[in-house]
Amino acid sequence: MGKLKKYKLKTHKATVKRFKVSAGGKLMRSKGGKTHFRRRRSQRSLNALSKLQPVDKRDLKRIRTLAPYLGLYKTNPRG
């Protein structure tokens, strides 16, 4: 009997666009609420929206299921 075939897992592309892996290996997300009603907010609160937040550990399993190869490969490898 031959080897069992390992199947490739499909990546959920919207998940890959929303999350990044930091240099230390943490899964990071951006904050929401950046597109609407920005004028009434202070500059300090707008700057806080641009910073990345670590993903809560309760959500890690779901994100890893949707994007199993996130952070494993470089998008633009130097060759």
Secondary structure, 3 states (H helix, E strand, C coil): CCCCCCCCCCCCHHHHHHEEECCCCCEEECCCCCCCCCCCCCHHHHHHHCCCEECCCCCHHHHHHHCCCCCCCCCCCCC
